[in-house]
Amino acid sequence: MVDLFRKKHPEIEVNVQIVPWQTMIQQIVLAAGAGKSPDVAMASDRGLTTLVKAGAISPLNDYVGKNWTKEQKEDWLLPQKNAIYEGRQMGVYWHTLIGNLL
């Protein structure tokens, strides 16, 4: 996935850091507190509430679905409403395994 992205967007630097799932949420919260959050993180929906409450992630409303058709907005295997908090899109399901968000 990263190689395809780099090929399509050579102007964007991608640095992949592998973090154990057991500590991912805590590490994102700590990084945000230090002002060193990742631009994109893959996490489970079980950790999303913690990230939102900690202020460790930013809403995606300005990026996700902005220019999508109605059909594209409804074309999800999992309900996107589970990633919306107070009207803010805080994640996007990217995988068919339940619980995988970007």
Wavefront OBJ file of the C-alpha trace (Angstrom):
o trace
v 0.000 0.000 0.000
v 2.807 2.399 0.901
v 4.732 1.672 -2.294
v 1.651 2.410 -4.405
v 1.067 5.671 -2.539
v 4.714 6.743 -2.940
v 4.561 6.002 -6.666
v 1.406 8.064 -7.107
v 2.571 10.893 -4.785
v 6.385 11.108 -4.937
v 6.257 14.619 -3.461
v 4.937 13.279 -0.129
v 7.397 11.702 2.285
v 6.085 8.571 3.993
v 7.759 7.250 7.117
v 6.211 4.010 8.357
v 6.617 3.213 12.037
v 5.415 -0.132 13.296
v 3.978 0.012 16.804
v 2.582 -2.918 18.801
v -1.214 -2.886 18.842
v -1.195 -3.261 22.627
v 0.457 0.147 23.064
v -0.687 2.017 19.945
v -3.378 4.172 21.570
v -1.191 5.161 24.518
v 1.692 6.034 22.186
v -0.518 8.232 19.993
v -1.847 10.075 23.066
v 1.704 10.590 24.380
v 2.954 11.745 20.967
v 0.071 14.224 20.678
v 0.870 15.601 24.126
v 4.460 16.144 22.994
v 3.345 17.791 19.739
v 4.695 14.910 17.653
v 1.544 13.147 16.466
v 1.646 11.080 13.299
v -0.215 12.526 10.320
v -1.995 9.202 9.803
v -2.394 6.311 12.204
v -4.091 2.979 11.901
v -5.965 1.990 15.041
v -8.974 0.022 16.181
v -12.352 1.589 16.797
v -12.084 0.489 20.427
v -9.324 3.063 20.920
v -11.020 5.856 18.986
v -12.990 7.159 21.973
v -9.788 7.434 24.008
v -8.054 9.337 21.204
v -11.002 11.727 20.784
v -11.307 12.431 24.530
v -7.551 13.020 24.798
v -7.637 15.495 21.903
v -4.988 13.359 20.224
v -6.607 13.297 16.773
v -8.172 15.850 14.453
v -11.510 15.680 12.632
v -11.458 14.563 8.998
v -14.563 16.473 7.870
v -12.543 18.723 5.538
v -10.948 15.708 3.831
v -13.254 12.702 3.888
v -16.226 12.723 1.569
v -16.024 16.398 0.705
v -16.346 15.787 -3.050
v -17.994 12.371 -2.933
v -21.308 11.569 -4.561
v -24.200 10.434 -2.373
v -23.595 6.880 -3.588
v -19.910 7.010 -2.604
v -20.794 8.341 0.854
v -23.133 5.392 1.402
v -20.823 2.720 -0.062
v -19.336 1.314 3.144
v -19.341 -2.204 4.533
v -19.262 -0.877 8.087
v -21.311 2.063 9.401
v -19.228 5.237 9.288
v -21.469 6.728 11.975
v -19.414 4.720 14.486
v -16.463 7.003 13.735
v -18.431 10.254 14.157
v -18.282 12.143 17.459
v -20.351 15.295 17.985
v -20.762 15.665 14.220
v -17.030 15.290 13.554
v -15.656 12.479 11.367
v -12.810 11.189 13.547
v -11.847 8.096 11.561
v -12.547 6.067 8.444
v -13.052 2.332 8.291
v -10.528 1.093 5.763
v -10.688 -2.656 6.115
v -13.416 -5.252 6.158
v -12.211 -6.673 9.463
v -14.432 -5.098 12.079
v -12.693 -2.397 14.029
v -9.942 -1.178 11.665
v -9.888 2.600 11.280
v -7.570 5.169 9.763
l 1 2 3 4 5 6 7 8 9 10 11 12 13 14 15 16 17 18 19 20 21 22 23 24 25 26 27 28 29 30 31 32 33 34 35 36 37 38 39 40 41 42 43 44 45 46 47 48 49 50 51 52 53 54 55 56 57 58 59 60 61 62 63 64 65 66 67 68 69 70 71 72 73 74 75 76 77 78 79 80 81 82 83 84 85 86 87 88 89 90 91 92 93 94 95 96 97 98 99 100 101 102
